[in-house]
Amino acid sequence: MRPNNYLLKNLLLTMALLAIALSTSAQSRQRPAEANLNNQLMQLSSPAEDLLETDENIDIRFYHLHIDVDIENEKIYGDVYIELTAVNNLNQVVLNLHSDFEITSVGEDATSWTLENNLLTLGLNSSFNVGETVKLRIVYNGNPPLAPGRFINKGFRFDRHSNQTVPAIANYSTPYLSHYWFPCKDGPTDKADRVWVDITIPDESYNGQPLMAVSNGVLLNDNPPVENGKRTFQWRHEHPIVPYYILVAVSNYVLIEDQYENTVNGNSFPLEFYAYPQDIVDANSAMVKMHDIMDAFIHYFGDYPFADEKFGMTQVPLSWAIENQTNPIIGGFGENWADIIVHETSHMWFGASITNQTWQHVWLNEGFATYAEALYKEFSSDFNIEEYHTRMRAMEKRFNDFPNLYLSDDSNYDYIFEEIYYEKGAWLLHMLRGQLGDELFFDCIKSYAQNPNFRFGHATTEDFRDHCQAISGKDLTTFFQQWVYDFAFPIYSYDYLTDDVSGETTFTLFQRQNAIWGDREVFEMEVDIKFNFDDGTSVIERVVNNAVEQQFTFNFGKAIQQIEIDPDEWIIREIRSHKKEILAFNVPEQISSEINQEEQTITITVPFGTDLSQITPTIELSEKASVAPESGTPVDFSEGNVVFTVRAEDRTTKEYTVIIEMAPNSENRILSFAIEGQIEETVINDETFEIFVTMPYGADLSDLSPDIQISEEATVNPQSGSSVDFSEGSVIFTVTAQNEDTQEYSVTVNTSSENDLRIISFTITDQLDETLIDHEESTIHVTMPTGYDLTDLAPVISLAGNTTVDPESEVSVDFSTGPVEYTVKTQDESEQKVYTVTVENLLRDGDLIIEFSVPDQIGETSIDDEENTILVIMPTGADITEITPEITIS
């Protein structure tokens, strides 16, 4: 059975949105947490009364159904005859029938009935012993109820096609919903030996085509007579069949007929497609391809099981398909149904002929049919194995970790046909092929399909396992245990080391699946390892892997370039990289970066002065590896080395110690050069590497001790603070950087001229701040503390030249009344310079400026005492770099 997923995509989208509403996260690989979501959805569509109960005291031998279909009222009238054998002594029989139906009578050996909770209990006219035959007749009627489902509501459906104008009636009964339209022992466990189906329908035509009723097996009357405006189509199927594969379909079908005839395989049987008139072209095209499909499956699986009757397909209006025995229903015959036609055809061997004993082994049905799709790709492409592999690789549900292939709880009809049973089931067969090899594998499959112990009967996983063990001679117990009953799949990684002397390669294979989620710790498999060599050749070695970590030794005599695990994908697995190398490690403005893979160290050299507390590295790693701290994240190296941990995809780790080294400082500059008593700023020329210092006239240049500031980590010779004789001319000072680069400076110390009229220092005891001396304006300004007595101050004065000053240095002067003039003269008094010296008290807290005026200002000064601001407007273009304001304070 398979829905057409392409046509159901809108419905699937709706279900996906429901899943999102119930779950806040999704993963590409399902985990047990997602099973909770499935359980919630199951509860939405599984009424308790639909849990199936069957009478295990009986063995059904024969059904004869007479179904009168009332299309107008969407009702059926049933008259069902049943023959069964007593498995235990009987005085009643319990059958499955939906309680919505009305029983009008019972007969044969049945004398009474009750219908409750979907169970029809029939009282018998006598007690029956083991082995005796019981005959039953039930007459009933009603509007068939439908079982609610996620995608379609199953049961006996009254639909229409051709824009809802033509009746299209069919039953959809898998997995155990036959009791929604006739009394039976429902489910897969009891096959009737044969079934006859008589279908009575109105004698009506639609679009020029009369209604036809279709069922399993062979039609006895091609053109049944009309009686009371109705016709009855009589179908006979003489093979064992489960009730849910019994078919009733009614529409204005056109019969497309052909004969499968193959003298090579010896099979010959009718092919019958029942198609809607508008789809005849598609049906004819599909019929042509059916010959090739049958060729393929008879090649792989042996004779068609129902060759004495037919193989047919019947069109239904829904995007659905069910493998009804000898006559699957299908939603169409177009190209978009091609794979599903293949799938349903293969079910005649696996599902119809060999039926899963219970739905717990659903993978035996759906896994085989899905695998048959890939086999057909291989067969129809002239045995091109790549076509086969392409189809197998497309089955992504094989990677679902949950559930396993054994459906332990098959009580919910709407959650039996999950894709994992189709695709992982198909992959189990694919892996079995990989383990056994083609010859043994196909021998197992064909002999299983033709085995009289299973053909027209039942099988379980253990039956199939034991059969394959008997044919192959191999113990497959672990294989089936791990792939049917356990969860997940192996996650492989590897490492290898080649000895340079002996040339011997030690290859280590790891399994890294997640034990904390309950994954099997070790999957025991034969694994192909492909070694690709530098010379372009390769070799595949098969190893038996049965441990979490396992070593294998090879000696190839050539260098290995690349290794591939399971290169042709014969195993459900993930290959996770073991590589965990830092391939590149760079930081901004670095000088060098060196990686030592053997020592697992990285040494970075950065310029002198780099802030090591905020280093942001850019890191290149092996494919699929990660690192902590992450690339692009600021890291603090100021306290020393930092360890970076690289994590491979397979979860193994490697630690690298990263060392940041500061490059030696290459700076070799003299930043400042000062001598006590100098009278001007030192001139340092970093282009000519010359330094000029001026001392007062008459200063002794033979014993000066300069204070020198140089580049960090550099040295200077002569040293700072050492006595140096500048009296003979320039002196060379050599600066040596931390990296040993040197730079020479020529230092010249001169004295001022004898007639230099400058006052170079003017200090008063207790003054605040430094004295402000303006040689161009010839002004000196000294600030004294608030309230300090200005009437008796004795400034200490230093002069630049061989000059005199009046008042003299250290002579008491009264500065309280305003500025005082100091006159500097040459010795011959031929030149002089007058300095205006102002000594003021610091303004007291709370003093206010009440007047503030500047020469040439425009308008009144604006004084804001609250904001402590003063605004003066000057003419456009006025020089405001040197302004002398007049200030009056309170």
Beta strands, then each sheet from edge to edge (+ up, - down):
strand 1: 58-70
strand 2: 75-86
strand 3: 90-96
strand 4: 102-108
strand 5: 110-116
strand 6: 119-128
strand 7: 133-142
strand 8: 146-147
strand 9: 154-161
strand 10: 166-172
strand 11: 194-202
strand 12: 205-206
strand 13: 209-210
strand 14: 212-214
strand 15: 218-219
strand 16: 226-227
strand 17: 230-237
strand 18: 249-251
strand 19: 254-262
strand 20: 267-275
strand 21: 311-315
strand 22: 321-322
strand 23: 329-330
strand 24: 355-356
strand 25: 458-459
strand 26: 491-498
strand 27: 505-511
strand 28: 525-533
strand 29: 538-545
strand 30: 549-554
strand 31: 560-565
strand 32: 574-575
strand 33: 582-586
strand 34: 592-596
strand 35: 601-606
strand 36: 618-621
strand 37: 626-628
strand 38: 642-647
strand 39: 653-662
strand 40: 670-674
strand 41: 683-685
strand 42: 690-695
strand 43: 707-710
strand 44: 715-717
strand 45: 731-736
strand 46: 742-751
strand 47: 759-763
strand 48: 768-774
strand 49: 779-784
strand 50: 796-799
strand 51: 803-806
strand 52: 820-826
strand 53: 832-841
strand 54: 849-853
strand 55: 858-864
strand 56: 869-873
strand 57: 886-889
sheet 1: 4+ 7- 2+ 1- 11- 17+ 15-
sheet 2: 4+ 7- 2+ 1- 11- 17+ 16-
sheet 3: 3+ 6- 5+
sheet 4: 8+ 9- 10+ 18- 14+
sheet 5: 12+ 13-
sheet 6: 19+ 20- 21- 23- 22+
sheet 7: 24+ 25+
sheet 8: 30+ 27- 26+ 32+
sheet 9: 29+ 28- 31+
sheet 10: 33+ 36-
sheet 11: 34+ 35- 39- 38+ 37-
sheet 12: 40+ 43-
sheet 13: 41+ 42- 46- 45+ 44-
sheet 14: 47+ 50-
sheet 15: 48+ 49- 53- 52+ 51-
sheet 16: 54+ 57-
sheet 17: 55+ 56-
end
